Amino acid sequence: MIFSGLWRGKTLFGAALCATLLGAGASRAADITYAVDQTIGLGSVIGSITTDGKTGILGTGDIVGWNLQLNGNGASSHLMTSDSHVAVAGTDLTATPTNLDFNFSGSDNGYLLFQAVLFSGQDYYCNATSSSTCFQGKSVVPQAFSDPSAQNVPAAGNQVIGTVVPEPAAWATMLLGLAAIGGALRARKLRIA
């Protein structure tokens, strides 16, 4: 009842509500960037992975960008879209509007691999269901897989490997819409008083 009364004749309120709702959906219209912050043994992978916005099972072509800092035991390296490669096999990598997940219990020898030179055994981050391409589980290898800096931990089940990063434009639009709604409500209270 309150909203219907405010909606009628309150174009500022209606416009603000529309801006807020449009801003909330704007981050899903195109690419989706997921923040990665994984601890792997004594190492970590920190950065971002960007997909083409598809949800469900992802393949190599659905990953459009990445910026990953690989940290091992006493060594580190950096993988970016411009200087490295990505490979996805199997059906174990899935995306939702909020999470990037990997099913470590998959049965199709699936993997997600970011590497400077594919299949070289050096400078990589890998999630794998088996030891066919890289070690099963989560691996961070800032130098070589045989180097003491390499870290690998077993993993099972479906795990979140990244969470969505809202686009700044979407946040700005939503905040402006909420501010306009607050202003309209305040103006209405003053007129009533």
C-alpha positions in Angstrom: 0.0 0.0 0.0 2.8 2.4 0.9 4.7 1.7 -2.3 1.6 1.9 -4.5 0.8 5.3 -3.0 4.4 6.5 -3.6 4.5 5.0 -7.1 1.4 6.9 -8.2 2.4 10.5 -9.0 5.9 10.1 -7.7 8.0 9.9 -10.9 11.2 10.5 -9.0 10.6 7.5 -6.9 9.6 5.4 -10.0 12.7 6.5 -11.9 14.9 5.8 -8.9 13.5 2.4 -8.4 14.0 1.6 -12.1 17.6 2.8 -11.9 18.2 0.6 -8.9 16.8 -2.5 -10.5 18.6 -1.9 -13.8 21.8 -1.4 -11.9 21.4 -4.6 -10.1 21.1 -6.5 -13.3 23.8 -4.6 -15.3 26.7 -6.8 -14.0 25.2 -9.9 -15.6 24.7 -8.6 -19.1 28.3 -9.3 -20.2 31.5 -10.7 -18.8 31.7 -11.8 -15.2 34.8 -11.4 -13.1 35.5 -13.8 -10.2 37.9 -13.0 -7.4 40.3 -15.9 -6.7 41.9 -16.2 -3.3 43.0 -19.8 -2.8 45.4 -21.2 -0.1 47.2 -24.3 -1.4 49.5 -25.8 1.1 52.2 -23.2 1.9 51.2 -21.3 -1.3 48.4 -19.4 -2.7 46.7 -18.2 -5.9 45.3 -14.6 -5.7 43.8 -12.6 -8.5 40.8 -12.8 -10.9 39.3 -14.9 -13.6 36.9 -13.4 -16.1 34.4 -15.4 -18.1 32.1 -14.5 -21.0 29.1 -14.4 -18.7 27.9 -17.9 -19.5 26.6 -19.9 -16.5 26.6 -23.7 -16.2 29.5 -25.9 -17.5 32.4 -23.8 -18.9 35.0 -24.7 -21.5 38.3 -23.1 -22.5 36.5 -20.6 -24.8 34.3 -19.3 -22.0 37.3 -17.9 -20.0 38.2 -14.5 -21.5 40.7 -13.1 -19.1 42.8 -13.8 -16.0 45.3 -12.1 -13.7 46.8 -14.6 -11.2 49.6 -14.2 -8.7 51.1 -17.7 -8.0 52.8 -18.0 -4.6 54.7 -21.1 -3.5 57.2 -22.0 -0.8 59.8 -19.2 -1.4 58.9 -18.4 -5.0 56.2 -16.5 -7.0 55.2 -15.8 -10.6 52.4 -14.0 -12.3 50.1 -15.2 -15.1 48.1 -12.8 -17.2 45.9 -13.1 -20.3 48.6 -11.5 -22.4 51.4 -13.9 -21.4 49.9 -17.3 -20.6 47.3 -19.8 -21.6 44.2 -21.5 -20.2 42.9 -25.0 -20.9 39.7 -26.6 -19.6 38.8 -30.3 -20.0 35.8 -32.2 -18.8 32.6 -31.0 -17.2 33.9 -30.1 -13.8 34.2 -26.3 -14.1 30.9 -24.5 -13.6 29.8 -20.9 -13.2 26.8 -19.3 -11.4 26.1 -15.6 -11.2 27.9 -15.5 -7.9 30.5 -18.4 -7.9 33.1 -20.2 -10.0 33.1 -23.8 -8.9 35.3 -26.9 -9.6 34.1 -30.4 -8.9 37.2 -32.3 -7.7 35.2 -35.5 -7.5 34.3 -35.6 -11.2 34.9 -38.8 -13.1 36.0 -37.5 -16.5 39.6 -36.5 -15.9 38.7 -32.8 -15.9 41.0 -30.0 -15.2 41.3 -26.2 -15.2 44.9 -25.1 -16.1 46.4 -21.7 -16.3 50.1 -21.9 -17.5 52.8 -19.8 -19.2 53.5 -22.6 -21.7 50.8 -25.3 -21.7 51.8 -28.7 -20.5 55.4 -27.7 -19.8 55.3 -28.5 -16.1 56.3 -25.0 -15.2 54.5 -21.8 -13.9 51.0 -23.0 -13.5 47.8 -23.1 -11.4 45.7 -26.2 -11.8 42.5 -27.8 -10.4 42.2 -31.4 -11.5 40.0 -34.5 -10.8 42.9 -36.9 -11.5 46.7 -36.9 -12.1 46.4 -37.1 -15.8 47.5 -33.5 -16.7 48.6 -32.1 -13.4 48.4 -33.4 -9.8 44.9 -34.4 -8.6 43.5 -31.6 -6.4 44.7 -28.0 -6.2 48.2 -27.1 -7.5 50.2 -23.9 -7.5 53.6 -24.1 -9.3 55.4 -20.8 -9.5 58.5 -22.4 -11.0 58.6 -26.2 -11.8 56.5 -29.1 -10.6 59.6 -30.7 -9.1 60.8 -27.5 -7.4 60.2 -27.2 -3.6 58.1 -24.1 -4.2 55.4 -26.2 -5.9 52.4 -26.9 -3.7 49.7 -29.5 -4.1 46.8 -30.5 -1.9 44.2 -33.1 -2.5 40.6 -31.9 -2.9 37.2 -33.5 -3.2 33.7 -32.4 -3.9 32.4 -29.3 -5.6 34.4 -26.3 -4.2 34.2 -22.5 -4.8 37.4 -21.3 -6.5 36.2 -17.8 -7.2 33.4 -15.4 -6.2 31.9 -12.6 -8.3 33.3 -9.1 -8.3 30.5 -6.6 -8.9 31.2 -4.0 -11.6 31.8 -0.5 -10.3 29.2 0.9 -12.7 26.5 -1.5 -11.3 27.3 -0.4 -7.7 27.2 3.3 -8.7 23.9 2.9 -10.4 22.4 1.0 -7.5 23.7 3.6 -4.9 22.3 6.5 -7.0 18.9 4.8 -7.2 18.8 4.1 -3.4 19.8 7.8 -2.7 17.0 9.0 -5.0 14.5 6.7 -3.2 15.6 8.0 0.1 15.3 11.6 -1.1 11.8 10.9 -2.4 10.7 9.4 0.9 12.2 12.3 2.8 10.4 14.8 0.6 7.1 13.0 1.1 7.5 13.0 4.9 8.2 16.8 4.9 5.1 17.4 2.7 2.9 15.4 5.1 4.3 17.1 8.2 
